[in-house]
Amino acid sequence: MKVIMTGGGTGGHIYPAIAIAEEIKRRDPDAEILFVGTDHGMEKDIVPKNGYKLKFVTVSGLNRKKLWKNVQTVKDLKKGMDEAKAIIKQFKPDLVIGTGGYVCYPVLKAASKRKIPTILHESNAVPGLTTKMLSKVVNEMLVAFEGAKENYKRKDNIKVVGTPVRGQF
């Protein structure tokens, strides 16, 4: 099994992704796992320290105060989508799993368009914009809390599973 994990920016997105990767490897020691993140998020340090390969895509968050700066955000998203498509084409994953952060958007969106099974896990009670947008296109939307379901328009793909925790805890 080949799995792409994506999620980043903060430890709240990265550590659940690592916990999921650990569980996949526990169940299938031959599984190949590739992380996709940004070169400016915490994932650039945390993921390699945990023994996983990491590739980067270009993406940036929306600027809600200086809207004119979002011209660059759109350019970054286009570039990130192209990079995500190339990574997916080269790696050929069986599954793509995201855990939040804006880096998830180009990766999960590209996988979804290629009919690759997608899962998005949100550990926060209140999802960010990227998670809300992706919840409409992923195959499965996993949330940590029962009450979190109310934050999503699409309900048929939501499952309450809690938050993944790394084995060392």
Backbone hydrogen bonds, N-H to C=O, Kabsch-Sander energy under -0.5 kcal/mol:
donor,donor_aa,acceptor,acceptor_aa,energy
3,V,32,E,-3.1
4,I,95,L,-2.2
5,M,3,V,-0.5
5,M,34,L,-2.6
6,T,97,I,-2.5
7,G,36,V,-0.9
8,G,100,G,-1.8
10,T,8,G,-0.7
13,H,10,T,-1.5
14,I,10,T,-2.0
15,Y,11,G,-2.3
17,A,13,H,-1.0
18,I,14,I,-2.2
19,A,15,Y,-2.4
20,I,16,P,-2.3
21,A,17,A,-2.5
22,E,18,I,-2.7
23,E,19,A,-1.9
24,I,20,I,-2.4
25,K,21,A,-2.5
26,R,22,E,-2.1
27,R,23,E,-2.2
28,D,24,I,-2.6
31,A,28,D,-2.4
32,E,1,M,-2.8
33,I,31,A,-0.5
34,L,3,V,-2.5
35,F,53,K,-2.5
36,V,5,M,-2.5
37,G,55,K,-2.6
42,M,9,G,-0.9
44,K,41,G,-1.6
45,D,42,M,-1.5
46,I,42,M,-2.3
47,V,43,E,-1.7
49,K,45,D,-1.5
50,N,46,I,-1.1
50,N,47,V,-0.9
51,G,48,P,-1.9
52,Y,47,V,-1.7
53,K,33,I,-0.6
55,K,35,F,-2.5
57,V,37,G,-2.3
59,V,57,V,-0.5
64,R,62,L,-0.7
67,L,65,K,-0.7
69,K,66,K,-2.1
70,N,67,L,-1.9
71,V,68,W,-1.3
72,Q,69,K,-0.9
73,T,69,K,-0.9
74,V,70,N,-2.3
75,K,71,V,-1.9
76,D,72,Q,-2.9
77,L,73,T,-2.3
78,K,74,V,-2.3
79,K,75,K,-2.3
80,G,76,D,-3.1
81,M,77,L,-2.7
82,D,78,K,-2.0
83,E,79,K,-2.4
84,A,80,G,-2.8
85,K,81,M,-2.5
86,A,82,D,-2.0
87,I,83,E,-2.4
88,I,84,A,-2.6
89,K,85,K,-2.6
90,Q,86,A,-2.3
91,F,87,I,-3.0
92,K,88,I,-2.5
94,D,2,K,-3.2
95,L,2,K,-1.3
96,V,117,P,-2.1
97,I,4,I,-3.0
98,G,119,I,-2.7
99,T,6,T,-2.0
104,C,101,G,-1.9
105,Y,102,Y,-0.9
107,V,103,V,-0.9
108,L,104,C,-3.0
109,K,105,Y,-2.3
110,A,106,P,-1.9
111,A,107,V,-2.1
112,S,108,L,-2.6
113,K,109,K,-2.1
114,R,110,A,-1.0
115,K,112,S,-1.7
116,I,111,A,-2.4
119,I,96,V,-2.2
120,L,140,E,-2.4
121,H,98,G,-3.0
122,E,142,L,-2.7
123,S,121,H,-0.5
132,K,128,G,-2.2
133,M,129,L,-2.5
134,L,130,T,-2.6
135,S,131,T,-2.1
136,K,133,M,-0.9
137,V,134,L,-1.8
138,V,134,L,-2.0
139,N,118,T,-0.7
140,E,118,T,-1.7
141,M,157,N,-3.4
142,L,120,L,-3.3
142,L,140,E,-0.6
143,V,159,K,-2.7
144,A,122,E,-1.2
148,A,145,F,-1.1
149,K,146,E,-1.5
150,E,147,G,-1.0
151,N,148,A,-1.9
152,Y,149,K,-1.8
158,I,155,K,-1.4
159,K,141,M,-2.3
161,V,143,V,-2.9
161,V,159,K,-0.6
162,G,143,V,-1.2
169,F,166,R,-2.1
